[in-house]
Amino acid sequence: MMALLTRSTCGGLLATALFLLFSPVILQAEPVPDDARHLTSERRTRKLLFIPLKNQTGEKELDYLSYGIPTLIFSGIRTNFLIEGPALTERSLTPAGPVAEPQQQSGPVLLTASLLDFRSAALREKQRGIPAELSLIPAKEAELQSADPAETAVRYGAEWFVYGTVEYEPVPDPEYVDAQGRRIRITAELRKQFEGRELPAQWKKLLEEKRPEKIIVRLYLRSFEKKDVLWSHTFTLRADNPYEGTDFSTPARALDEKIRAANPHRLRIRSARQGFVFLNGAYAGKTPVEVRVPGAKIDVRVEQDGCNIYRQEWKPGDSVNVQAPCNTYRGRSILSVVSVPDGADVYLNHEYLGKTPLRRVDLAPGVHRVRVSAKGYIDGFYGVELKDETPVDVVAQLKPGDTVEYYTDPGYAIQDWTYDDMSLGLFLQSVAFGMGWAYTNVRANEIRDSIRSPWLPYFYPDPSYGLIQYQTFEDARLRALKWERSGRVLAGLGAISLFGAAYYLYRSLKHDDRPFGEIEARPEPVLFGTPGTMEAVYGAGIRWTF
């Protein structure tokens, strides 16, 4: 009875869950308060959505083209476009109060392309073991096939969208000649009359022979800002092998060019070193790069390794060639370095400054690491904090030795065991030996207690005892002596292990005392540098780049 009750309860819960998932949700919307106001904001990004094609062939075997063709076109275009257009205005409700309407600024906006694809969600459900009958993806795909593409674009927040259809190339209706010699055209209306019934064998044969050999795929690009279709393309594919011999790169380039058709200007950007180009904050590629831009002001930003960030505001009429130099920031900090021996090389972070004795008065302020290097000596590392017009002195006492061997020695004692590991391991081993020594003493005392008489010490002779009693006493004495000797051995091993733990602890502390020249981090790190600069800042072994 309990099992039946539990089964029925689970069935009821499952039915309730299915009802909530698949039935329309009816909720009472809360009324908007009368004192509510609209809050207006601007969004300078737009979305280009690739919608799965509608399969109008009537065959489920061709559903893969609904996703496959948009995926191939999507992979052949750029995912970010810089287009001309005003920022989008968005509104939301906020409590009553004066709300300032922002002024719309025209100029280039970023168009981001994305692909609407339910296959990844279906794969995740399959990996999680969700039963197919509980999946909502088939219902979403069916709704997508029946919905208007513009409605789908609105639902997913896209202002531009690419959609299309997959259908068979029309073929003439086959004709059937009956026994009386009459010609009967097998039209679609005639086939509908046989729905639910078996078609005549002659008709089946004619319909199979007249099966379409080609598939027509039509693609369209539209935007809510314009009523007309911005771009269209038609594919003619083979029905038996649609992808064979089909060129998808050409329409992808045509679509890319159509989106950028409003960009009449070409902009060529080069730099002293290879860098990354950003236009109005959108990544445009690595230098040298040539891009199409709209007729508006463009914020050009070039980032090069080891150089300042280069910025330039480009507008129509300026030179189409932009050259980004590599400028490094210099300050008024003073650094003096002397070494023993003289003539050592001095590096500030990774930049070579010269040989000792050295004095520089044009260095950037901030936290840096100074490396002093001389042949046959171990390099010295010193952390310094430079400030404008404040002298900092570094005195390097170099020790003879090999730098690589000294600084790359990981402190291994045996294979992968470091000094710390050996110290801790030997200490724990000494504790184990000590516990073994205590156990042996306990065992020896237990053996002695087992042969002690409550009236007479065991070592006094007793005439009433026989040979067997004395033999028992002797065996117990020897066993107790054996446990005592084992305890002495364990005590000695414990003392040796404790000495080894202290030795490796000493080696570990000496190894950790090697100076690496790092400055302790402040509770709140201070960022040095001015806007538009790129510097390496060191502190507590961490490198930050601005």
PyMOL commands that set and color helices and strands:
alter all, ss='L'
color gray80, all
select helices_A, chain A and resi 2-22+60-62+64-75+119-128+132-134+137-146+149-155+188-192+201-209+249-259+403-408+419-451+467-512
alter helices_A, ss='H'
color red, helices_A
select strands_A, chain A and resi 37-43+45-50+54-55+80-86+88-94+106-115+160-168+175-177+183-185+214-223+226-238+265-271+275-279+282-286+289-293+298-304+310-314+321-324+333-340+345-348+351-355+358-363+366-373+380-386+391-397+412-414+417-418+536-539+542-545
alter strands_A, ss='S'
color yellow, strands_A
deselect
rebuild
show_as cartoon
